[in-house]
Amino acid sequence: QQVRALEDEELRDKIGALAAEEEFPLTKLFQVDGSKRSSHSNAYFFGFWKNKRIVIFDTLLTLSHEQILAVLCHELGHWKFGHIT
């Protein structure tokens, strides 16, 4: 899978604003070409302490910005409420 910086600048700005609002220490945004292996849409984050990154599958990027932000709100909720195992 090829990982690269998120290309959609407008979406990058919206995600950055959402992360700032939730005090999520976002440092980088990536997109991955997951469609080569699956049609499944996904997003996840990784990193330690104040060095977090968000990865969005290209299959998710076919949705509207509002829908993508809703998925990220769900993922950020896991982080905010400590649902990590």
PyMOL Python script that loads the backbone (N, CA, C, O; Angstrom):
from pymol import cmd

cmd.read_pdbstr("""\
ATOM      1  N   GLN A   1       0.833  -1.177   0.000  1.00  0.00           N
ATOM      2  CA  GLN A   1       0.000   0.000   0.000  1.00  0.00           C
ATOM      3  C   GLN A   1       0.881   1.244   0.000  1.00  0.00           C
ATOM      4  O   GLN A   1       1.839   1.354   0.765  1.00  0.00           O
ATOM      5  N   GLN A   2       0.532   2.161  -0.866  1.00  0.00           N
ATOM      6  CA  GLN A   2       1.280   3.407  -0.935  1.00  0.00           C
ATOM      7  C   GLN A   2       0.668   4.434   0.017  1.00  0.00           C
ATOM      8  O   GLN A   2      -0.532   4.702  -0.036  1.00  0.00           O
ATOM      9  N   VAL A   3       1.493   4.999   0.877  1.00  0.00           N
ATOM     10  CA  VAL A   3       1.062   6.019   1.827  1.00  0.00           C
ATOM     11  C   VAL A   3       1.669   7.341   1.388  1.00  0.00           C
ATOM     12  O   VAL A   3       2.862   7.428   1.100  1.00  0.00           O
ATOM     13  N   ARG A   4       0.825   8.371   1.343  1.00  0.00           N
ATOM     14  CA  ARG A   4       1.312   9.705   0.970  1.00  0.00           C
ATOM     15  C   ARG A   4       0.503  10.751   1.732  1.00  0.00           C
ATOM     16  O   ARG A   4      -0.527  10.443   2.331  1.00  0.00           O
ATOM     17  N   ALA A   5       0.980  11.975   1.698  1.00  0.00           N
ATOM     18  CA  ALA A   5       0.279  13.067   2.375  1.00  0.00           C
ATOM     19  C   ALA A   5      -1.121  13.220   1.779  1.00  0.00           C
ATOM     20  O   ALA A   5      -1.315  13.030   0.578  1.00  0.00           O
ATOM     21  N   LEU A   6      -2.088  13.563   2.619  1.00  0.00           N
ATOM     22  CA  LEU A   6      -3.451  13.795   2.153  1.00  0.00           C
ATOM     23  C   LEU A   6      -3.434  14.934   1.142  1.00  0.00           C
ATOM     24  O   LEU A   6      -2.961  16.031   1.439  1.00  0.00           O
ATOM     25  N   GLU A   7      -3.944  14.671  -0.035  1.00  0.00           N
ATOM     26  CA  GLU A   7      -3.844  15.626  -1.141  1.00  0.00           C
ATOM     27  C   GLU A   7      -4.911  16.713  -1.119  1.00  0.00           C
ATOM     28  O   GLU A   7      -4.663  17.822  -1.591  1.00  0.00           O
ATOM     29  N   ASP A   8      -6.075  16.424  -0.587  1.00  0.00           N
ATOM     30  CA  ASP A   8      -7.196  17.367  -0.595  1.00  0.00           C
ATOM     31  C   ASP A   8      -6.965  18.447   0.467  1.00  0.00           C
ATOM     32  O   ASP A   8      -7.171  18.205   1.656  1.00  0.00           O
ATOM     33  N   GLU A   9      -6.541  19.625   0.041  1.00  0.00           N
ATOM     34  CA  GLU A   9      -6.198  20.702   0.981  1.00  0.00           C
ATOM     35  C   GLU A   9      -7.392  21.159   1.814  1.00  0.00           C
ATOM     36  O   GLU A   9      -7.260  21.414   3.011  1.00  0.00           O
ATOM     37  N   GLU A  10      -8.553  21.262   1.179  1.00  0.00           N
ATOM     38  CA  GLU A  10      -9.745  21.694   1.913  1.00  0.00           C
ATOM     39  C   GLU A  10     -10.090  20.693   3.014  1.00  0.00           C
ATOM     40  O   GLU A  10     -10.390  21.082   4.143  1.00  0.00           O
ATOM     41  N   LEU A  11     -10.048  19.416   2.681  1.00  0.00           N
ATOM     42  CA  LEU A  11     -10.322  18.382   3.679  1.00  0.00           C
ATOM     43  C   LEU A  11      -9.252  18.403   4.768  1.00  0.00           C
ATOM     44  O   LEU A  11      -9.568  18.235   5.946  1.00  0.00           O
ATOM     45  N   ARG A  12      -8.006  18.605   4.393  1.00  0.00           N
ATOM     46  CA  ARG A  12      -6.925  18.706   5.372  1.00  0.00           C
ATOM     47  C   ARG A  12      -7.210  19.815   6.388  1.00  0.00           C
ATOM     48  O   ARG A  12      -7.019  19.637   7.591  1.00  0.00           O
ATOM     49  N   ASP A  13      -7.668  20.957   5.881  1.00  0.00           N
ATOM     50  CA  ASP A  13      -7.993  22.085   6.772  1.00  0.00           C
ATOM     51  C   ASP A  13      -9.150  21.747   7.707  1.00  0.00           C
ATOM     52  O   ASP A  13      -9.115  22.082   8.891  1.00  0.00           O
ATOM     53  N   LYS A  14     -10.171  21.085   7.174  1.00  0.00           N
ATOM     54  CA  LYS A  14     -11.336  20.715   7.992  1.00  0.00           C
ATOM     55  C   LYS A  14     -10.955  19.706   9.070  1.00  0.00           C
ATOM     56  O   LYS A  14     -11.416  19.805  10.208  1.00  0.00           O
ATOM     57  N   ILE A  15     -10.123  18.746   8.716  1.00  0.00           N
ATOM     58  CA  ILE A  15      -9.682  17.747   9.695  1.00  0.00           C
ATOM     59  C   ILE A  15      -8.804  18.409  10.751  1.00  0.00           C
ATOM     60  O   ILE A  15      -8.907  18.095  11.937  1.00  0.00           O
ATOM     61  N   GLY A  16      -7.950  19.317  10.323  1.00  0.00           N
ATOM     62  CA  GLY A  16      -7.110  20.043  11.271  1.00  0.00           C
ATOM     63  C   GLY A  16      -7.935  20.840  12.260  1.00  0.00           C
ATOM     64  O   GLY A  16      -7.618  20.880  13.449  1.00  0.00           O
ATOM     65  N   ALA A  17      -8.994  21.476  11.777  1.00  0.00           N
ATOM     66  CA  ALA A  17      -9.875  22.248  12.657  1.00  0.00           C
ATOM     67  C   ALA A  17     -10.594  21.330  13.638  1.00  0.00           C
ATOM     68  O   ALA A  17     -10.717  21.665  14.817  1.00  0.00           O
ATOM     69  N   LEU A  18     -11.068  20.179  13.169  1.00  0.00           N
ATOM     70  CA  LEU A  18     -11.735  19.214  14.042  1.00  0.00           C
ATOM     71  C   LEU A  18     -10.773  18.717  15.117  1.00  0.00           C
ATOM     72  O   LEU A  18     -11.134  18.649  16.292  1.00  0.00           O
ATOM     73  N   ALA A  19      -9.561  18.374  14.719  1.00  0.00           N
ATOM     74  CA  ALA A  19      -8.567  17.890  15.672  1.00  0.00           C
ATOM     75  C   ALA A  19      -8.259  18.957  16.722  1.00  0.00           C
ATOM     76  O   ALA A  19      -8.155  18.653  17.911  1.00  0.00           O
ATOM     77  N   ALA A  20      -8.115  20.198  16.283  1.00  0.00           N
ATOM     78  CA  ALA A  20      -7.828  21.294  17.215  1.00  0.00           C
ATOM     79  C   ALA A  20      -8.985  21.486  18.196  1.00  0.00           C
ATOM     80  O   ALA A  20      -8.769  21.704  19.389  1.00  0.00           O
ATOM     81  N   GLU A  21     -10.207  21.404  17.683  1.00  0.00           N
ATOM     82  CA  GLU A  21     -11.388  21.566  18.536  1.00  0.00           C
ATOM     83  C   GLU A  21     -11.435  20.510  19.634  1.00  0.00           C
ATOM     84  O   GLU A  21     -11.856  20.788  20.757  1.00  0.00           O
ATOM     85  N   GLU A  22     -11.002  19.298  19.301  1.00  0.00           N
ATOM     86  CA  GLU A  22     -11.020  18.190  20.267  1.00  0.00           C
ATOM     87  C   GLU A  22      -9.700  18.042  21.020  1.00  0.00           C
ATOM     88  O   GLU A  22      -9.534  17.117  21.815  1.00  0.00           O
ATOM     89  N   GLU A  23      -8.758  18.960  20.766  1.00  0.00           N
ATOM     90  CA  GLU A  23      -7.430  18.930  21.385  1.00  0.00           C
ATOM     91  C   GLU A  23      -6.677  17.637  21.074  1.00  0.00           C
ATOM     92  O   GLU A  23      -5.928  17.125  21.906  1.00  0.00           O
ATOM     93  N   PHE A  24      -6.884  17.126  19.879  1.00  0.00           N
ATOM     94  CA  PHE A  24      -6.160  15.950  19.394  1.00  0.00           C
ATOM     95  C   PHE A  24      -4.833  16.437  18.818  1.00  0.00           C
ATOM     96  O   PHE A  24      -4.831  17.298  17.939  1.00  0.00           O
ATOM     97  N   PRO A  25      -3.710  15.909  19.290  1.00  0.00           N
ATOM     98  CA  PRO A  25      -2.398  16.416  18.875  1.00  0.00           C
ATOM     99  C   PRO A  25      -1.973  15.930  17.482  1.00  0.00           C
ATOM    100  O   PRO A  25      -0.999  15.190  17.341  1.00  0.00           O
ATOM    101  N   LEU A  26      -2.704  16.348  16.480  1.00  0.00           N
ATOM    102  CA  LEU A  26      -2.458  15.917  15.101  1.00  0.00           C
ATOM    103  C   LEU A  26      -1.196  16.576  14.548  1.00  0.00           C
ATOM    104  O   LEU A  26      -1.033  17.794  14.614  1.00  0.00           O
ATOM    105  N   THR A  27      -0.308  15.744  14.003  1.00  0.00           N
ATOM    106  CA  THR A  27       0.904  16.283  13.387  1.00  0.00           C
ATOM    107  C   THR A  27       0.949  16.051  11.884  1.00  0.00           C
ATOM    108  O   THR A  27       1.536  16.848  11.151  1.00  0.00           O
ATOM    109  N   LYS A  28       0.329  14.953  11.411  1.00  0.00           N
ATOM    110  CA  LYS A  28       0.349  14.667   9.977  1.00  0.00           C
ATOM    111  C   LYS A  28      -0.920  13.948   9.545  1.00  0.00           C
ATOM    112  O   LYS A  28      -1.551  13.241  10.331  1.00  0.00           O
ATOM    113  N   LEU A  29      -1.283  14.145   8.274  1.00  0.00           N
ATOM    114  CA  LEU A  29      -2.435  13.473   7.663  1.00  0.00           C
ATOM    115  C   LEU A  29      -1.963  12.720   6.430  1.00  0.00           C
ATOM    116  O   LEU A  29      -1.229  13.259   5.602  1.00  0.00           O
ATOM    117  N   PHE A  30      -2.389  11.474   6.316  1.00  0.00           N
ATOM    118  CA  PHE A  30      -1.993  10.646   5.183  1.00  0.00           C
ATOM    119  C   PHE A  30      -3.211  10.032   4.508  1.00  0.00           C
ATOM    120  O   PHE A  30      -4.283   9.921   5.101  1.00  0.00           O
ATOM    121  N   GLN A  31      -3.021   9.640   3.261  1.00  0.00           N
ATOM    122  CA  GLN A  31      -3.984   8.788   2.583  1.00  0.00           C
ATOM    123  C   GLN A  31      -3.228   7.566   2.085  1.00  0.00           C
ATOM    124  O   GLN A  31      -2.047   7.638   1.745  1.00  0.00           O
ATOM    125  N   VAL A  32      -3.928   6.455   2.052  1.00  0.00           N
ATOM    126  CA  VAL A  32      -3.329   5.197   1.619  1.00  0.00           C
ATOM    127  C   VAL A  32      -4.212   4.589   0.543  1.00  0.00           C
ATOM    128  O   VAL A  32      -5.437   4.700   0.598  1.00  0.00           O
ATOM    129  N   ASP A  33      -3.593   3.952  -0.427  1.00  0.00           N
ATOM    130  CA  ASP A  33      -4.350   3.361  -1.536  1.00  0.00           C
ATOM    131  C   ASP A  33      -4.836   1.953  -1.169  1.00  0.00           C
ATOM    132  O   ASP A  33      -4.419   0.957  -1.759  1.00  0.00           O
ATOM    133  N   GLY A  34      -5.711   1.908  -0.197  1.00  0.00           N
ATOM    134  CA  GLY A  34      -6.271   0.643   0.267  1.00  0.00           C
ATOM    135  C   GLY A  34      -7.171  -0.043  -0.743  1.00  0.00           C
ATOM    136  O   GLY A  34      -7.444  -1.236  -0.611  1.00  0.00           O
ATOM    137  N   SER A  35      -7.640   0.689  -1.755  1.00  0.00           N
ATOM    138  CA  SER A  35      -8.556   0.116  -2.753  1.00  0.00           C
ATOM    139  C   SER A  35      -7.893  -0.970  -3.588  1.00  0.00           C
ATOM    140  O   SER A  35      -8.587  -1.754  -4.235  1.00  0.00           O
ATOM    141  N   LYS A  36      -6.580  -1.033  -3.588  1.00  0.00           N
ATOM    142  CA  LYS A  36      -5.885  -2.089  -4.342  1.00  0.00           C
ATOM    143  C   LYS A  36      -6.067  -3.451  -3.697  1.00  0.00           C
ATOM    144  O   LYS A  36      -5.924  -4.483  -4.354  1.00  0.00           O
ATOM    145  N   ARG A  37      -6.388  -3.450  -2.390  1.00  0.00           N
ATOM    146  CA  ARG A  37      -6.550  -4.713  -1.678  1.00  0.00           C
ATOM    147  C   ARG A  37      -7.973  -4.991  -1.242  1.00  0.00           C
ATOM    148  O   ARG A  37      -8.347  -6.146  -1.043  1.00  0.00           O
ATOM    149  N   SER A  38      -8.786  -3.925  -1.087  1.00  0.00           N
ATOM    150  CA  SER A  38     -10.124  -4.109  -0.533  1.00  0.00           C
ATOM    151  C   SER A  38     -11.005  -2.921  -0.908  1.00  0.00           C
ATOM    152  O   SER A  38     -10.501  -1.838  -1.204  1.00  0.00           O
ATOM    153  N   SER A  39     -12.310  -3.125  -0.895  1.00  0.00           N
ATOM    154  CA  SER A  39     -13.245  -2.018  -1.110  1.00  0.00           C
ATOM    155  C   SER A  39     -13.679  -1.414   0.236  1.00  0.00           C
ATOM    156  O   SER A  39     -14.484  -0.483   0.273  1.00  0.00           O
ATOM    157  N   HIS A  40     -13.143  -1.946   1.327  1.00  0.00           N
ATOM    158  CA  HIS A  40     -13.478  -1.486   2.682  1.00  0.00           C
ATOM    159  C   HIS A  40     -12.965  -0.065   2.894  1.00  0.00           C
ATOM    160  O   HIS A  40     -11.828   0.249   2.542  1.00  0.00           O
ATOM    161  N   SER A  41     -13.801   0.786   3.466  1.00  0.00           N
ATOM    162  CA  SER A  41     -13.408   2.150   3.804  1.00  0.00           C
ATOM    163  C   SER A  41     -12.974   2.199   5.257  1.00  0.00           C
ATOM    164  O   SER A  41     -13.596   1.585   6.124  1.00  0.00           O
ATOM    165  N   ASN A  42     -11.906   2.929   5.515  1.00  0.00           N
ATOM    166  CA  ASN A  42     -11.408   2.970   6.884  1.00  0.00           C
ATOM    167  C   ASN A  42     -10.581   4.226   7.120  1.00  0.00           C
ATOM    168  O   ASN A  42     -10.101   4.864   6.183  1.00  0.00           O
ATOM    169  N   ALA A  43     -10.431   4.555   8.367  1.00  0.00           N
ATOM    170  CA  ALA A  43      -9.521   5.615   8.815  1.00  0.00           C
ATOM    171  C   ALA A  43      -9.010   5.179  10.179  1.00  0.00           C
ATOM    172  O   ALA A  43      -9.723   4.524  10.939  1.00  0.00           O
ATOM    173  N   TYR A  44      -7.798   5.539  10.477  1.00  0.00           N
ATOM    174  CA  TYR A  44      -7.246   5.217  11.785  1.00  0.00           C
ATOM    175  C   TYR A  44      -6.178   6.247  12.142  1.00  0.00           C
ATOM    176  O   TYR A  44      -5.730   7.017  11.293  1.00  0.00           O
ATOM    177  N   PHE A  45      -5.788   6.247  13.387  1.00  0.00           N
ATOM    178  CA  PHE A  45      -4.693   7.120  13.790  1.00  0.00           C
ATOM    179  C   PHE A  45      -3.657   6.306  14.536  1.00  0.00           C
ATOM    180  O   PHE A  45      -3.932   5.218  15.044  1.00  0.00           O
ATOM    181  N   PHE A  46      -2.459   6.861  14.587  1.00  0.00           N
ATOM    182  CA  PHE A  46      -1.384   6.205  15.314  1.00  0.00           C
ATOM    183  C   PHE A  46      -0.405   7.261  15.802  1.00  0.00           C
ATOM    184  O   PHE A  46      -0.442   8.412  15.366  1.00  0.00           O
ATOM    185  N   GLY A  47       0.451   6.861  16.691  1.00  0.00           N
ATOM    186  CA  GLY A  47       1.459   7.765  17.230  1.00  0.00           C
ATOM    187  C   GLY A  47       1.393   7.789  18.740  1.00  0.00           C
ATOM    188  O   GLY A  47       0.456   7.280  19.354  1.00  0.00           O
ATOM    189  N   PHE A  48       2.416   8.395  19.324  1.00  0.00           N
ATOM    190  CA  PHE A  48       2.525   8.466  20.769  1.00  0.00           C
ATOM    191  C   PHE A  48       2.427   9.901  21.245  1.00  0.00           C
ATOM    192  O   PHE A  48       2.877  10.828  20.571  1.00  0.00           O
ATOM    193  N   TRP A  49       1.845  10.067  22.389  1.00  0.00           N
ATOM    194  CA  TRP A  49       1.741  11.338  23.108  1.00  0.00           C
ATOM    195  C   TRP A  49       1.297  12.471  22.188  1.00  0.00           C
ATOM    196  O   TRP A  49       0.182  12.431  21.667  1.00  0.00           O
ATOM    197  N   LYS A  50       2.117  13.452  21.983  1.00  0.00           N
ATOM    198  CA  LYS A  50       1.718  14.635  21.203  1.00  0.00           C
ATOM    199  C   LYS A  50       2.190  14.550  19.757  1.00  0.00           C
ATOM    200  O   LYS A  50       2.491  15.571  19.138  1.00  0.00           O
ATOM    201  N   ASN A  51       2.254  13.359  19.229  1.00  0.00           N
ATOM    202  CA  ASN A  51       2.745  13.139  17.876  1.00  0.00           C
ATOM    203  C   ASN A  51       1.821  12.155  17.154  1.00  0.00           C
ATOM    204  O   ASN A  51       2.221  11.035  16.838  1.00  0.00           O
ATOM    205  N   LYS A  52       0.591  12.581  16.899  1.00  0.00           N
ATOM    206  CA  LYS A  52      -0.417  11.701  16.309  1.00  0.00           C
ATOM    207  C   LYS A  52      -0.559  11.946  14.808  1.00  0.00           C
ATOM    208  O   LYS A  52      -0.388  13.062  14.318  1.00  0.00           O
ATOM    209  N   ARG A  53      -0.874  10.879  14.107  1.00  0.00           N
ATOM    210  CA  ARG A  53      -1.098  10.935  12.668  1.00  0.00           C
ATOM    211  C   ARG A  53      -2.426  10.254  12.352  1.00  0.00           C
ATOM    212  O   ARG A  53      -2.822   9.299  13.020  1.00  0.00           O
ATOM    213  N   ILE A  54      -3.104  10.756  11.331  1.00  0.00           N
ATOM    214  CA  ILE A  54      -4.349  10.144  10.864  1.00  0.00           C
ATOM    215  C   ILE A  54      -4.116   9.628   9.452  1.00  0.00           C
ATOM    216  O   ILE A  54      -3.525  10.312   8.617  1.00  0.00           O
ATOM    217  N   VAL A  55      -4.591   8.409   9.197  1.00  0.00           N
ATOM    218  CA  VAL A  55      -4.498   7.779   7.879  1.00  0.00           C
ATOM    219  C   VAL A  55      -5.913   7.515   7.385  1.00  0.00           C
ATOM    220  O   VAL A  55      -6.739   6.956   8.107  1.00  0.00           O
ATOM    221  N   ILE A  56      -6.186   7.922   6.147  1.00  0.00           N
ATOM    222  CA  ILE A  56      -7.500   7.740   5.539  1.00  0.00           C
ATOM    223  C   ILE A  56      -7.345   6.886   4.292  1.00  0.00           C
ATOM    224  O   ILE A  56      -6.517   7.186   3.431  1.00  0.00           O
ATOM    225  N   PHE A  57      -8.134   5.828   4.188  1.00  0.00           N
ATOM    226  CA  PHE A  57      -8.110   4.986   2.993  1.00  0.00           C
ATOM    227  C   PHE A  57      -8.704   5.758   1.815  1.00  0.00           C
ATOM    228  O   PHE A  57      -9.631   6.549   1.989  1.00  0.00           O
ATOM    229  N   ASP A  58      -8.173   5.527   0.630  1.00  0.00           N
ATOM    230  CA  ASP A  58      -8.686   6.218  -0.562  1.00  0.00           C
ATOM    231  C   ASP A  58     -10.146   5.873  -0.824  1.00  0.00           C
ATOM    232  O   ASP A  58     -10.863   6.670  -1.429  1.00  0.00           O
ATOM    233  N   THR A  59     -10.599   4.708  -0.383  1.00  0.00           N
ATOM    234  CA  THR A  59     -12.007   4.338  -0.566  1.00  0.00           C
ATOM    235  C   THR A  59     -12.922   5.238   0.258  1.00  0.00           C
ATOM    236  O   THR A  59     -14.075   5.460  -0.114  1.00  0.00           O
ATOM    237  N   LEU A  60     -12.418   5.754   1.366  1.00  0.00           N
ATOM    238  CA  LEU A  60     -13.197   6.681   2.191  1.00  0.00           C
ATOM    239  C   LEU A  60     -13.265   8.054   1.534  1.00  0.00           C
ATOM    240  O   LEU A  60     -14.220   8.799   1.747  1.00  0.00           O
ATOM    241  N   LEU A  61     -12.267   8.385   0.746  1.00  0.00           N
ATOM    242  CA  LEU A  61     -12.209   9.697   0.107  1.00  0.00           C
ATOM    243  C   LEU A  61     -13.239   9.877  -1.001  1.00  0.00           C
ATOM    244  O   LEU A  61     -13.343  10.961  -1.574  1.00  0.00           O
ATOM    245  N   THR A  62     -13.995   8.838  -1.309  1.00  0.00           N
ATOM    246  CA  THR A  62     -15.079   8.964  -2.295  1.00  0.00           C
ATOM    247  C   THR A  62     -16.326   9.582  -1.661  1.00  0.00           C
ATOM    248  O   THR A  62     -17.249   9.990  -2.366  1.00  0.00           O
ATOM    249  N   LEU A  63     -16.348   9.651  -0.324  1.00  0.00           N
ATOM    250  CA  LEU A  63     -17.486  10.227   0.394  1.00  0.00           C
ATOM    251  C   LEU A  63     -17.364  11.743   0.449  1.00  0.00           C
ATOM    252  O   LEU A  63     -16.322  12.307   0.114  1.00  0.00           O
ATOM    253  N   SER A  64     -18.438  12.394   0.876  1.00  0.00           N
ATOM    254  CA  SER A  64     -18.404  13.849   1.052  1.00  0.00           C
ATOM    255  C   SER A  64     -17.516  14.187   2.250  1.00  0.00           C
ATOM    256  O   SER A  64     -17.253  13.335   3.099  1.00  0.00           O
ATOM    257  N   HIS A  65     -17.061  15.429   2.308  1.00  0.00           N
ATOM    258  CA  HIS A  65     -16.250  15.867   3.443  1.00  0.00           C
ATOM    259  C   HIS A  65     -16.993  15.679   4.751  1.00  0.00           C
ATOM    260  O   HIS A  65     -16.399  15.268   5.748  1.00  0.00           O
ATOM    261  N   GLU A  66     -18.279  15.972   4.761  1.00  0.00           N
ATOM    262  CA  GLU A  66     -19.075  15.832   5.981  1.00  0.00           C
ATOM    263  C   GLU A  66     -19.107  14.379   6.450  1.00  0.00           C
ATOM    264  O   GLU A  66     -19.021  14.109   7.648  1.00  0.00           O
ATOM    265  N   GLN A  67     -19.230  13.452   5.513  1.00  0.00           N
ATOM    266  CA  GLN A  67     -19.256  12.034   5.873  1.00  0.00           C
ATOM    267  C   GLN A  67     -17.890  11.580   6.389  1.00  0.00           C
ATOM    268  O   GLN A  67     -17.812  10.806   7.343  1.00  0.00           O
ATOM    269  N   ILE A  68     -16.836  12.049   5.773  1.00  0.00           N
ATOM    270  CA  ILE A  68     -15.487  11.704   6.229  1.00  0.00           C
ATOM    271  C   ILE A  68     -15.261  12.248   7.630  1.00  0.00           C
ATOM    272  O   ILE A  68     -14.714  11.554   8.487  1.00  0.00           O
ATOM    273  N   LEU A  69     -15.679  13.490   7.867  1.00  0.00           N
ATOM    274  CA  LEU A  69     -15.534  14.076   9.196  1.00  0.00           C
ATOM    275  C   LEU A  69     -16.336  13.305  10.238  1.00  0.00           C
ATOM    276  O   LEU A  69     -15.910  13.195  11.387  1.00  0.00           O
ATOM    277  N   ALA A  70     -17.484  12.776   9.852  1.00  0.00           N
ATOM    278  CA  ALA A  70     -18.284  11.974  10.788  1.00  0.00           C
ATOM    279  C   ALA A  70     -17.522  10.701  11.181  1.00  0.00           C
ATOM    280  O   ALA A  70     -17.525  10.311  12.349  1.00  0.00           O
ATOM    281  N   VAL A  71     -16.883  10.065  10.220  1.00  0.00           N
ATOM    282  CA  VAL A  71     -16.078   8.872  10.514  1.00  0.00           C
ATOM    283  C   VAL A  71     -14.934   9.240  11.456  1.00  0.00           C
ATOM    284  O   VAL A  71     -14.658   8.519  12.415  1.00  0.00           O
ATOM    285  N   LEU A  72     -14.274  10.356  11.181  1.00  0.00           N
ATOM    286  CA  LEU A  72     -13.166  10.779  12.033  1.00  0.00           C
ATOM    287  C   LEU A  72     -13.646  11.174  13.427  1.00  0.00           C
ATOM    288  O   LEU A  72     -12.933  10.951  14.406  1.00  0.00           O
ATOM    289  N   CYS A  73     -14.832  11.752  13.533  1.00  0.00           N
ATOM    290  CA  CYS A  73     -15.406  12.044  14.853  1.00  0.00           C
ATOM    291  C   CYS A  73     -15.558  10.757  15.655  1.00  0.00           C
ATOM    292  O   CYS A  73     -15.272  10.728  16.852  1.00  0.00           O
ATOM    293  N   HIS A  74     -16.003   9.706  14.999  1.00  0.00           N
ATOM    294  CA  HIS A  74     -16.141   8.404  15.651  1.00  0.00           C
ATOM    295  C   HIS A  74     -14.773   7.924  16.153  1.00  0.00           C
ATOM    296  O   HIS A  74     -14.642   7.502  17.302  1.00  0.00           O
ATOM    297  N   GLU A  75     -13.764   7.992  15.288  1.00  0.00           N
ATOM    298  CA  GLU A  75     -12.424   7.544  15.669  1.00  0.00           C
ATOM    299  C   GLU A  75     -11.851   8.414  16.792  1.00  0.00           C
ATOM    300  O   GLU A  75     -11.246   7.895  17.729  1.00  0.00           O
ATOM    301  N   LEU A  76     -12.037   9.718  16.701  1.00  0.00           N
ATOM    302  CA  LEU A  76     -11.541  10.616  17.746  1.00  0.00           C
ATOM    303  C   LEU A  76     -12.262  10.380  19.070  1.00  0.00           C
ATOM    304  O   LEU A  76     -11.679  10.570  20.138  1.00  0.00           O
ATOM    305  N   GLY A  77     -13.515   9.971  19.006  1.00  0.00           N
ATOM    306  CA  GLY A  77     -14.251   9.630  20.226  1.00  0.00           C
ATOM    307  C   GLY A  77     -13.594   8.480  20.965  1.00  0.00           C
ATOM    308  O   GLY A  77     -13.524   8.491  22.194  1.00  0.00           O
ATOM    309  N   HIS A  78     -13.107   7.479  20.225  1.00  0.00           N
ATOM    310  CA  HIS A  78     -12.384   6.373  20.853  1.00  0.00           C
ATOM    311  C   HIS A  78     -11.163   6.900  21.604  1.00  0.00           C
ATOM    312  O   HIS A  78     -10.889   6.497  22.734  1.00  0.00           O
ATOM    313  N   TRP A  79     -10.431   7.815  20.949  1.00  0.00           N
ATOM    314  CA  TRP A  79      -9.236   8.389  21.581  1.00  0.00           C
ATOM    315  C   TRP A  79      -9.613   9.217  22.813  1.00  0.00           C
ATOM    316  O   TRP A  79      -9.022   9.063  23.882  1.00  0.00           O
ATOM    317  N   LYS A  80     -10.591  10.085  22.648  1.00  0.00           N
ATOM    318  CA  LYS A  80     -10.953  11.015  23.720  1.00  0.00           C
ATOM    319  C   LYS A  80     -11.428  10.287  24.972  1.00  0.00           C
ATOM    320  O   LYS A  80     -11.146  10.722  26.088  1.00  0.00           O
ATOM    321  N   PHE A  81     -12.145   9.187  24.793  1.00  0.00           N
ATOM    322  CA  PHE A  81     -12.701   8.470  25.932  1.00  0.00           C
ATOM    323  C   PHE A  81     -11.864   7.260  26.333  1.00  0.00           C
ATOM    324  O   PHE A  81     -12.307   6.429  27.126  1.00  0.00           O
ATOM    325  N   GLY A  82     -10.655   7.162  25.785  1.00  0.00           N
ATOM    326  CA  GLY A  82      -9.722   6.110  26.205  1.00  0.00           C
ATOM    327  C   GLY A  82     -10.112   4.713  25.785  1.00  0.00           C
ATOM    328  O   GLY A  82      -9.780   3.750  26.477  1.00  0.00           O
ATOM    329  N   HIS A  83     -10.810   4.572  24.666  1.00  0.00           N
ATOM    330  CA  HIS A  83     -11.232   3.244  24.189  1.00  0.00           C
ATOM    331  C   HIS A  83     -10.133   2.595  23.354  1.00  0.00           C
ATOM    332  O   HIS A  83     -10.358   2.212  22.206  1.00  0.00           O
ATOM    333  N   ILE A  84      -8.980   2.479  23.923  1.00  0.00           N
ATOM    334  CA  ILE A  84      -7.858   1.863  23.196  1.00  0.00           C
ATOM    335  C   ILE A  84      -7.463   0.587  23.895  1.00  0.00           C
ATOM    336  O   ILE A  84      -7.207   0.577  25.099  1.00  0.00           O
ATOM    337  N   THR A  85      -7.415  -0.482  23.139  1.00  0.00           N
ATOM    338  CA  THR A  85      -7.006  -1.776  23.703  1.00  0.00           C
ATOM    339  C   THR A  85      -6.087  -2.489  22.758  1.00  0.00           C
ATOM    340  O   THR A  85      -5.635  -3.595  23.054  1.00  0.00           O
TER     341      THR A  85
END
""", "prot")
cmd.dss("prot")
cmd.show_as("cartoon", "prot")
cmd.util.cbc("prot")
cmd.orient("prot")
